[in-house]
Amino acid sequence: MDQGDFSQFAESMADFVQAKTKLNVGPIHRPSFLSTRQLGFIVVATLVWIPFAIKKIVKGETLLHDPKLWLAGSVFVYFFGFLFGSGFRERDDRCCVRLGLLGSGLSLRL
């Protein structure tokens, strides 16, 4: 059974019951994704959280203000940019991985 079959599962079951029993199956009522209580809780929690978030942003205590995080991210991007930027090439039916370690052009044959 494919994933797309589940979206129409109730309709296909209703069609099957209607075809086998000749009884009219009423409309299928689906519940909403979030109930009104859940939606209300999310709204109240967001309204309570907003002043604390504004206070942290003004004081500069968020993850976006952390210089260590920015350094780690830039090293991550630099490393994987060199590793995958040079690409993988095939030469003579063998895999040749070319690593650009600080511009050295080092290549390994596997």
Backbone as a chain_set.jsonl record, in Angstrom:
{"seq": "MDQGDFSQFAESMADFVQAKTKLNVGPIHRPSFLSTRQLGFIVVATLVWIPFAIKKIVKGETLLHDPKLWLAGSVFVYFFGFLFGSGFRERDDRCCVRLGLLGSGLSLRL", "coords": {"N": [[0.84, -1.181, 0.0], [0.638, 2.142, -0.911], [1.843, 5.363, 0.303], [0.132, 7.392, -0.473], [-2.285, 6.102, -0.617], [-3.395, 6.063, 1.913], [-4.474, 8.567, 2.357], [-6.899, 8.621, 1.076], [-8.201, 6.571, 2.281], [-10.458, 6.319, 3.994], [-12.518, 7.13, 2.302], [-12.391, 5.177, 0.315], [-13.044, 2.915, 1.806], [-15.648, 3.577, 2.523], [-16.834, 3.579, -0.004], [-16.52, 0.867, -0.618], [-18.124, -0.384, 1.373], [-20.578, 0.696, 0.669], [-20.879, -0.364, -1.889], [-21.017, -3.125, -1.38], [-23.115, -3.48, 0.49], [-25.199, -1.932, -0.348], [-26.054, 0.252, 1.078], [-26.421, 3.654, 2.025], [-23.684, 5.564, 2.755], [-22.874, 8.096, 4.942], [-21.471, 11.482, 4.87], [-17.923, 11.832, 5.408], [-16.479, 12.852, 8.319], [-13.739, 14.65, 9.28], [-11.457, 15.196, 11.918], [-10.015, 18.324, 12.998], [-6.565, 19.36, 12.639], [-5.39, 20.493, 14.936], [-6.858, 20.769, 18.126], [-9.276, 23.028, 19.633], [-8.525, 23.606, 22.25], [-5.809, 22.922, 22.263], [-4.848, 24.748, 20.377], [-5.469, 27.137, 21.7], [-3.789, 26.869, 23.949], [-1.275, 27.006, 22.704], [-1.333, 29.632, 21.725], [-1.52, 31.129, 24.13], [0.856, 30.32, 25.429], [2.733, 31.343, 23.62], [2.223, 34.1, 23.842], [3.0, 34.508, 26.486], [5.691, 33.868, 26.331], [6.863, 35.769, 24.613], [7.737, 38.346, 25.872], [10.005, 37.451, 27.341], [11.641, 36.501, 25.286], [12.134, 38.852, 23.827], [13.568, 40.27, 25.742], [15.908, 38.677, 25.953], [16.929, 38.945, 23.358], [17.475, 41.687, 23.21], [19.438, 41.913, 25.213], [21.392, 40.404, 24.034], [21.797, 37.624, 24.274], [21.341, 35.337, 22.729], [21.573, 32.414, 20.577], [22.411, 33.298, 18.117], [24.02, 35.396, 18.731], [26.322, 34.331, 19.696], [29.731, 34.064, 19.435], [31.31, 31.767, 19.252], [29.671, 29.837, 18.125], [29.301, 30.907, 15.552], [31.945, 30.756, 14.645], [32.376, 27.962, 14.68], [30.47, 27.203, 12.786], [31.466, 28.49, 10.469], [33.919, 27.175, 10.124], [32.965, 24.598, 9.667], [31.528, 24.964, 7.24], [33.661, 25.788, 5.6], [35.374, 23.518, 5.679], [33.747, 21.4, 4.607], [33.138, 22.585, 2.212], [35.587, 22.566, 0.885], [36.022, 19.826, 0.866], [33.878, 18.628, -0.589], [33.655, 20.374, -2.664], [35.721, 20.074, -4.47], [35.002, 17.747, -5.636], [34.082, 14.453, -6.828], [35.767, 12.336, -8.98], [35.856, 10.152, -11.801], [38.321, 8.101, -13.061], [39.865, 6.14, -15.411], [38.165, 3.911, -14.923], [38.31, 3.702, -12.18], [37.833, 4.903, -8.909], [38.621, 8.153, -8.156], [39.439, 10.261, -5.7], [39.629, 13.575, -5.116], [41.074, 15.675, -2.94], [40.943, 18.916, -1.705], [43.021, 20.012, 0.149], [43.889, 22.752, 1.692], [44.583, 23.853, -0.767], [46.441, 22.104, -1.846], [45.911, 20.126, -3.672], [45.841, 17.366, -3.388], [45.407, 13.99, -4.306], [43.696, 10.919, -4.117], [43.747, 7.52, -4.95], [41.342, 5.04, -5.172]], "CA": [[0.0, 0.0, 0.0], [1.414, 3.369, -0.994], [1.509, 6.394, 1.279], [-1.001, 8.144, -0.996], [-3.524, 5.356, -0.422], [-3.958, 6.34, 3.229], [-5.227, 9.819, 2.368], [-8.243, 8.34, 0.589], [-8.577, 5.286, 2.843], [-11.833, 6.36, 4.499], [-13.422, 7.201, 1.154], [-12.433, 3.873, -0.356], [-13.803, 2.009, 2.673], [-17.067, 3.933, 2.393], [-17.271, 3.077, -1.311], [-16.602, -0.588, -0.523], [-19.316, -0.731, 2.158], [-21.751, 1.077, -0.116], [-21.017, -1.297, -3.005], [-21.366, -4.467, -0.906], [-24.367, -3.542, 1.264], [-26.206, -1.054, -0.983], [-26.482, 1.262, 2.035], [-25.811, 4.958, 1.806], [-22.757, 5.969, 3.811], [-22.9, 9.554, 5.033], [-20.183, 12.156, 4.645], [-16.86, 11.501, 6.353], [-16.058, 14.038, 9.061], [-12.371, 14.505, 9.771], [-11.148, 16.212, 12.943], [-8.98, 19.276, 12.614], [-5.22, 18.966, 13.053], [-5.259, 20.923, 16.328], [-8.131, 21.077, 18.763], [-9.344, 24.424, 20.08], [-7.754, 23.72, 23.497], [-4.391, 22.926, 21.907], [-4.576, 26.029, 19.733], [-5.489, 28.156, 22.746], [-2.565, 26.716, 24.739], [-0.154, 27.512, 21.902], [-1.43, 31.097, 21.689], [-1.19, 31.655, 25.461], [2.287, 30.085, 25.659], [3.473, 32.295, 22.79], [2.084, 35.433, 24.426], [3.802, 34.553, 27.709], [7.099, 33.721, 25.967], [7.343, 36.924, 23.836], [8.568, 39.294, 26.624], [11.298, 36.843, 27.666], [12.428, 36.447, 24.061], [12.572, 40.218, 23.519], [14.596, 40.612, 26.718], [17.147, 37.987, 25.576], [17.436, 39.522, 22.109], [18.036, 43.007, 23.533], [20.667, 41.708, 25.979], [22.367, 39.719, 23.197], [22.072, 36.309, 24.847], [20.786, 34.274, 21.897], [22.578, 31.626, 19.867], [22.937, 34.085, 16.994], [25.002, 36.342, 19.252], [27.444, 33.563, 20.232], [30.8, 34.026, 18.438], [31.81, 30.398, 19.096], [28.788, 29.167, 17.183], [29.628, 31.417, 14.225], [33.247, 30.197, 14.283], [32.178, 26.549, 14.366], [29.741, 27.138, 11.515], [32.325, 28.871, 9.349], [34.877, 26.085, 9.919], [32.182, 23.514, 9.076], [31.278, 25.297, 5.836], [34.958, 25.805, 4.921], [35.869, 22.155, 5.549], [32.954, 20.634, 3.666], [33.258, 23.22, 0.904], [36.799, 22.034, 0.271], [35.926, 18.388, 0.69], [32.958, 18.277, -1.66], [33.768, 21.325, -3.766], [36.631, 19.535, -5.474], [34.206, 16.747, -6.322], [34.552, 13.092, -7.025], [35.938, 12.104, -10.405], [36.213, 8.797, -12.19], [39.417, 8.078, -14.023], [40.289, 4.78, -15.74], [37.248, 3.003, -14.237], [38.614, 3.656, -10.754], [37.361, 6.117, -8.233], [39.702, 9.036, -7.751], [38.914, 11.308, -4.83], [40.571, 14.68, -5.066], [40.824, 16.508, -1.773], [41.612, 20.198, -1.798], [43.496, 20.394, 1.474], [44.609, 24.029, 1.645], [45.077, 24.124, -2.112], [47.547, 21.23, -2.218], [45.526, 19.304, -4.799], [46.127, 15.981, -3.051], [44.418, 13.083, -4.844], [43.813, 9.545, -3.644], [43.1, 6.525, -5.812], [40.732, 3.949, -4.41]], "C": [[0.883, 1.241, 0.0], [0.973, 4.354, 0.073], [0.296, 7.193, 0.817], [-2.329, 7.434, -0.816], [-4.191, 5.683, 0.906], [-4.777, 7.622, 3.246], [-6.668, 9.602, 1.925], [-8.789, 7.042, 1.175], [-10.021, 5.271, 3.315], [-12.833, 6.395, 3.346], [-13.518, 5.858, 0.445], [-13.18, 2.848, 0.486], [-15.304, 2.306, 2.574], [-17.62, 3.447, 1.061], [-17.434, 1.562, -1.293], [-17.85, -1.019, 0.226], [-20.574, -0.422, 1.364], [-21.969, 0.106, -1.271], [-21.489, -2.668, -2.538], [-22.738, -4.525, -0.242], [-25.491, -2.734, 0.652], [-26.807, -0.06, -0.007], [-25.742, 2.557, 1.761], [-24.938, 5.314, 3.017], [-22.696, 7.487, 3.791], [-21.535, 10.177, 4.793], [-19.186, 11.819, 5.755], [-16.392, 12.802, 6.998], [-14.659, 13.782, 9.616], [-12.117, 15.58, 10.827], [-10.05, 17.147, 12.442], [-7.63, 18.82, 13.173], [-4.969, 19.309, 14.52], [-6.642, 21.213, 16.89], [-8.118, 22.535, 19.229], [-8.56, 24.619, 21.378], [-6.259, 23.756, 23.204], [-4.005, 24.253, 21.265], [-4.552, 27.16, 20.754], [-4.24, 28.09, 23.621], [-1.356, 27.264, 23.989], [-0.161, 29.034, 21.873], [-1.03, 31.701, 23.033], [0.299, 31.481, 25.75], [3.135, 31.054, 24.842], [3.407, 33.698, 23.369], [2.895, 35.571, 25.716], [5.292, 34.577, 27.366], [7.676, 34.977, 25.294], [8.155, 37.921, 24.674], [9.939, 38.738, 26.995], [12.202, 36.785, 26.442], [12.959, 37.834, 23.693], [13.69, 40.636, 24.464], [15.932, 39.951, 26.362], [17.749, 38.58, 24.307], [18.099, 40.861, 22.377], [19.35, 42.868, 24.29], [21.751, 40.996, 25.171], [22.752, 38.345, 23.717], [21.448, 35.177, 24.031], [21.914, 33.5, 21.233], [23.175, 32.402, 18.696], [23.954, 35.125, 17.442], [26.261, 35.646, 19.766], [28.556, 33.469, 19.186], [31.363, 32.62, 18.234], [30.956, 29.607, 18.115], [29.077, 29.616, 15.757], [30.968, 30.872, 13.745], [33.109, 28.728, 13.888], [31.446, 26.381, 13.033], [30.612, 27.481, 10.324], [33.382, 27.803, 9.07], [34.181, 24.896, 9.262], [31.952, 23.767, 7.585], [32.579, 25.266, 5.036], [35.451, 24.383, 4.671], [35.076, 21.381, 4.505], [32.913, 21.291, 2.284], [34.494, 22.738, 0.174], [36.649, 20.553, -0.038], [35.048, 18.028, -0.492], [33.008, 19.256, -2.828], [34.692, 20.83, -4.851], [35.973, 18.405, -6.233], [34.866, 15.387, -6.363], [34.629, 12.859, -8.527], [36.24, 10.63, -10.633], [37.296, 8.889, -13.253], [39.843, 6.621, -14.199], [39.473, 3.731, -14.983], [37.589, 2.806, -12.765], [38.15, 4.97, -10.136], [38.561, 6.922, -7.758], [39.092, 10.179, -6.951], [39.972, 12.384, -4.722], [40.198, 15.576, -3.904], [41.591, 17.808, -1.929], [42.059, 20.669, -0.438], [44.413, 21.604, 1.355], [45.273, 24.253, 0.295], [46.177, 23.199, -2.555], [47.202, 20.359, -3.412], [45.845, 17.834, -4.601], [45.029, 15.09, -3.622], [44.721, 11.675, -4.395], [43.128, 8.627, -4.641], [42.586, 5.389, -4.945], [40.447, 2.782, -5.315]], "O": [[1.781, 1.364, 0.833], [-0.097, 4.224, 0.667], [-0.496, 7.631, 1.652], [-3.384, 8.067, -0.854], [-5.413, 5.595, 1.024], [-5.686, 7.758, 4.065], [-7.564, 10.329, 2.357], [-9.734, 6.469, 0.634], [-10.741, 4.305, 3.062], [-13.882, 5.754, 3.415], [-14.599, 5.448, 0.023], [-13.879, 1.995, -0.062], [-16.124, 1.388, 2.545], [-18.748, 2.958, 0.998], [-18.374, 1.029, -1.882], [-18.564, -1.916, -0.222], [-21.53, -1.197, 1.385], [-23.109, -0.218, -1.601], [-22.281, -3.313, -3.226], [-23.453, -5.516, -0.393], [-26.634, -2.843, 1.095], [-27.921, 0.424, -0.211], [-24.591, 2.557, 1.324], [-25.414, 5.356, 4.151], [-22.49, 8.092, 2.739], [-20.558, 9.472, 4.542], [-19.571, 11.555, 6.894], [-15.965, 13.732, 6.313], [-14.434, 12.809, 10.336], [-12.513, 16.733, 10.655], [-9.262, 16.788, 11.567], [-7.576, 17.988, 14.079], [-4.4, 18.506, 15.259], [-7.486, 21.818, 16.228], [-7.076, 23.19, 19.218], [-7.986, 25.687, 21.59], [-5.522, 24.526, 23.819], [-2.954, 24.815, 21.576], [-3.702, 28.047, 20.675], [-3.688, 29.125, 23.995], [-0.503, 27.919, 24.587], [0.893, 29.661, 21.984], [-0.282, 32.678, 23.074], [0.939, 32.399, 26.263], [4.157, 31.536, 25.33], [4.41, 34.411, 23.391], [3.42, 36.647, 26.002], [6.071, 35.243, 28.049], [8.877, 35.221, 25.402], [9.22, 38.327, 24.208], [10.93, 39.468, 26.97], [13.409, 37.0, 26.555], [14.115, 37.967, 23.289], [14.65, 41.282, 24.045], [16.978, 40.592, 26.457], [18.97, 38.701, 24.205], [19.166, 41.146, 21.833], [20.286, 43.627, 24.038], [22.911, 40.984, 25.58], [23.911, 37.944, 23.611], [21.065, 34.154, 24.599], [23.078, 33.892, 21.319], [24.329, 32.179, 18.33], [24.676, 35.678, 16.613], [27.182, 36.319, 20.229], [28.35, 32.852, 18.141], [31.848, 32.31, 17.146], [31.478, 28.791, 17.356], [29.097, 28.79, 14.844], [31.117, 30.558, 12.564], [33.664, 28.3, 12.876], [31.785, 25.497, 12.246], [30.515, 26.839, 9.279], [33.711, 27.549, 7.911], [34.758, 24.254, 8.385], [32.162, 22.874, 6.765], [32.597, 24.769, 3.91], [35.899, 24.072, 3.567], [35.662, 20.771, 3.611], [32.675, 20.608, 1.287], [34.451, 22.522, -1.037], [37.098, 20.081, -1.083], [35.437, 17.202, -1.318], [32.446, 18.973, -3.886], [34.482, 21.124, -6.027], [36.351, 18.129, -7.371], [36.025, 15.205, -5.991], [33.682, 13.145, -9.259], [36.805, 9.954, -9.774], [37.193, 9.654, -14.211], [40.148, 5.946, -13.216], [40.035, 2.768, -14.46], [37.175, 1.81, -12.172], [38.097, 6.006, -10.799], [39.416, 6.408, -7.036], [38.315, 10.972, -7.484], [41.09, 12.122, -4.28], [39.12, 16.169, -3.891], [42.778, 17.79, -2.255], [41.517, 21.644, 0.081], [45.573, 21.482, 0.962], [46.385, 24.777, 0.217], [46.815, 23.476, -3.571], [48.104, 19.89, -4.106], [46.097, 17.126, -5.576], [43.846, 15.387, -3.453], [45.885, 11.285, -4.303], [42.037, 8.935, -5.123], [43.302, 4.853, -4.1], [39.931, 1.761, -4.861]]}, "num_chains": 1, "name": "protein.A"}
